[in-house]
Amino acid sequence: MATTIPDLTTDVLQAFADAWNRHDIDALMSFMTDDCVFESSAGPDICGTRYAGREAVRAGFSEVWATFPDAHWGHARHWVQGDRGVSEWTFTGTRADGSRVEVQGCDLFTFRDGKIALKNSYRKNRPPASAGTNQSR
């Protein structure tokens, strides 16, 4: 018997982005499948750092806020087509040493059963600005 898989919409991706900006880990995890995967934009592997499974993904998401306590994803735009989606954004954040990052990036999503199965994140590799320096350009 075939089952109907609900389509995710751009509204769902915006709600996901809003949860990132609230730093709301429980809300974020409510969007993810049980066997979810997060491939971060940096790390030692060809895919960045790969977090597989709910607990690992939860830790990976939380690590972003630990590194950038004021992390924010602005100017978000989203597209959805079938079981794939894209979010584009501008990331801003300040590290503990005061250096500031402002870069454009995107997430590529794979959906399954109405949830996010894979969040594959990319962002520009721009050096951080020293504390007190405006990086906008």
Contacts in CASP RR format, 6 or more apart in sequence:
PFRMAT RR
TARGET T0000
AUTHOR 0000-0000-0000
METHOD contacts of the structure
MODEL  1
MATTIPDLTTDVLQAFADAWNRHDIDALMSFMTDDCVFESSAGPDICGTR
YAGREAVRAGFSEVWATFPDAHWGHARHWVQGDRGVSEWTFTGTRADGSR
VEVQGCDLFTFRDGKIALKNSYRKNRPPASAGTNQSR
5 83 0 8 1.000
5 111 0 8 1.000
5 112 0 8 1.000
5 113 0 8 1.000
5 114 0 8 1.000
6 113 0 8 1.000
6 114 0 8 1.000
7 80 0 8 1.000
7 82 0 8 1.000
7 111 0 8 1.000
7 114 0 8 1.000
8 80 0 8 1.000
8 85 0 8 1.000
8 109 0 8 1.000
8 111 0 8 1.000
8 114 0 8 1.000
8 115 0 8 1.000
8 116 0 8 1.000
9 80 0 8 1.000
10 78 0 8 1.000
10 79 0 8 1.000
10 80 0 8 1.000
12 31 0 8 1.000
12 80 0 8 1.000
13 76 0 8 1.000
13 78 0 8 1.000
13 80 0 8 1.000
13 85 0 8 1.000
13 87 0 8 1.000
13 109 0 8 1.000
14 76 0 8 1.000
14 78 0 8 1.000
15 31 0 8 1.000
16 28 0 8 1.000
16 31 0 8 1.000
16 87 0 8 1.000
16 116 0 8 1.000
17 73 0 8 1.000
17 74 0 8 1.000
17 76 0 8 1.000
17 78 0 8 1.000
17 87 0 8 1.000
17 89 0 8 1.000
19 27 0 8 1.000
19 28 0 8 1.000
19 31 0 8 1.000
20 28 0 8 1.000
20 71 0 8 1.000
20 73 0 8 1.000
21 72 0 8 1.000
21 73 0 8 1.000
21 74 0 8 1.000
23 65 0 8 1.000
23 71 0 8 1.000
25 58 0 8 1.000
25 61 0 8 1.000
25 62 0 8 1.000
28 61 0 8 1.000
29 54 0 8 1.000
29 57 0 8 1.000
29 58 0 8 1.000
29 61 0 8 1.000
31 115 0 8 1.000
31 116 0 8 1.000
32 54 0 8 1.000
32 57 0 8 1.000
32 115 0 8 1.000
32 116 0 8 1.000
32 117 0 8 1.000
32 119 0 8 1.000
33 112 0 8 1.000
33 113 0 8 1.000
33 115 0 8 1.000
33 116 0 8 1.000
33 117 0 8 1.000
34 53 0 8 1.000
34 54 0 8 1.000
35 52 0 8 1.000
35 53 0 8 1.000
35 54 0 8 1.000
35 117 0 8 1.000
36 52 0 8 1.000
36 53 0 8 1.000
36 54 0 8 1.000
36 57 0 8 1.000
36 115 0 8 1.000
36 116 0 8 1.000
36 117 0 8 1.000
36 118 0 8 1.000
36 119 0 8 1.000
37 50 0 8 1.000
37 51 0 8 1.000
37 52 0 8 1.000
37 53 0 8 1.000
37 57 0 8 1.000
37 117 0 8 1.000
37 118 0 8 1.000
37 119 0 8 1.000
38 50 0 8 1.000
38 51 0 8 1.000
38 56 0 8 1.000
38 57 0 8 1.000
38 60 0 8 1.000
38 61 0 8 1.000
38 118 0 8 1.000
38 119 0 8 1.000
38 121 0 8 1.000
39 47 0 8 1.000
39 48 0 8 1.000
39 49 0 8 1.000
39 50 0 8 1.000
39 51 0 8 1.000
39 118 0 8 1.000
39 119 0 8 1.000
39 120 0 8 1.000
39 121 0 8 1.000
40 48 0 8 1.000
40 49 0 8 1.000
40 50 0 8 1.000
40 51 0 8 1.000
40 60 0 8 1.000
40 64 0 8 1.000
40 121 0 8 1.000
41 48 0 8 1.000
41 105 0 8 1.000
41 121 0 8 1.000
41 122 0 8 1.000
41 123 0 8 1.000
42 48 0 8 1.000
42 49 0 8 1.000
43 49 0 8 1.000
47 120 0 8 1.000
49 60 0 8 1.000
51 57 0 8 1.000
51 59 0 8 1.000
51 60 0 8 1.000
57 119 0 8 1.000
64 71 0 8 1.000
65 71 0 8 1.000
67 95 0 8 1.000
68 93 0 8 1.000
68 94 0 8 1.000
68 95 0 8 1.000
68 101 0 8 1.000
69 94 0 8 1.000
69 96 0 8 1.000
70 92 0 8 1.000
70 93 0 8 1.000
70 94 0 8 1.000
71 91 0 8 1.000
71 92 0 8 1.000
71 93 0 8 1.000
72 91 0 8 1.000
72 92 0 8 1.000
72 93 0 8 1.000
73 89 0 8 1.000
73 90 0 8 1.000
73 91 0 8 1.000
74 89 0 8 1.000
74 90 0 8 1.000
74 91 0 8 1.000
74 92 0 8 1.000
75 88 0 8 1.000
75 89 0 8 1.000
75 90 0 8 1.000
76 87 0 8 1.000
76 88 0 8 1.000
76 89 0 8 1.000
77 87 0 8 1.000
77 88 0 8 1.000
77 89 0 8 1.000
78 85 0 8 1.000
78 86 0 8 1.000
78 87 0 8 1.000
78 88 0 8 1.000
79 85 0 8 1.000
79 86 0 8 1.000
82 111 0 8 1.000
83 110 0 8 1.000
83 111 0 8 1.000
83 112 0 8 1.000
84 108 0 8 1.000
84 109 0 8 1.000
84 110 0 8 1.000
84 111 0 8 1.000
85 108 0 8 1.000
85 109 0 8 1.000
85 110 0 8 1.000
85 111 0 8 1.000
86 106 0 8 1.000
86 107 0 8 1.000
86 108 0 8 1.000
86 109 0 8 1.000
87 106 0 8 1.000
87 107 0 8 1.000
87 109 0 8 1.000
88 104 0 8 1.000
88 105 0 8 1.000
88 106 0 8 1.000
89 104 0 8 1.000
89 105 0 8 1.000
89 106 0 8 1.000
89 107 0 8 1.000
90 102 0 8 1.000
90 103 0 8 1.000
90 104 0 8 1.000
90 105 0 8 1.000
91 101 0 8 1.000
91 102 0 8 1.000
91 103 0 8 1.000
91 104 0 8 1.000
91 105 0 8 1.000
91 123 0 8 1.000
92 100 0 8 1.000
92 101 0 8 1.000
92 102 0 8 1.000
93 100 0 8 1.000
93 101 0 8 1.000
93 102 0 8 1.000
94 100 0 8 1.000
94 101 0 8 1.000
95 101 0 8 1.000
95 128 0 8 1.000
97 131 0 8 1.000
98 130 0 8 1.000
98 131 0 8 1.000
98 132 0 8 1.000
99 128 0 8 1.000
99 129 0 8 1.000
99 130 0 8 1.000
99 131 0 8 1.000
100 128 0 8 1.000
100 129 0 8 1.000
100 131 0 8 1.000
100 132 0 8 1.000
100 133 0 8 1.000
100 135 0 8 1.000
101 126 0 8 1.000
101 128 0 8 1.000
101 129 0 8 1.000
101 135 0 8 1.000
102 126 0 8 1.000
102 129 0 8 1.000
102 135 0 8 1.000
102 136 0 8 1.000
103 123 0 8 1.000
103 124 0 8 1.000
103 125 0 8 1.000
103 126 0 8 1.000
104 123 0 8 1.000
104 124 0 8 1.000
105 121 0 8 1.000
105 122 0 8 1.000
105 123 0 8 1.000
105 124 0 8 1.000
106 121 0 8 1.000
106 122 0 8 1.000
106 123 0 8 1.000
107 119 0 8 1.000
107 120 0 8 1.000
107 121 0 8 1.000
107 122 0 8 1.000
108 118 0 8 1.000
108 119 0 8 1.000
108 120 0 8 1.000
108 122 0 8 1.000
109 116 0 8 1.000
109 118 0 8 1.000
109 119 0 8 1.000
109 120 0 8 1.000
110 116 0 8 1.000
110 117 0 8 1.000
110 118 0 8 1.000
110 120 0 8 1.000
111 117 0 8 1.000
126 135 0 8 1.000
128 135 0 8 1.000
129 135 0 8 1.000
END
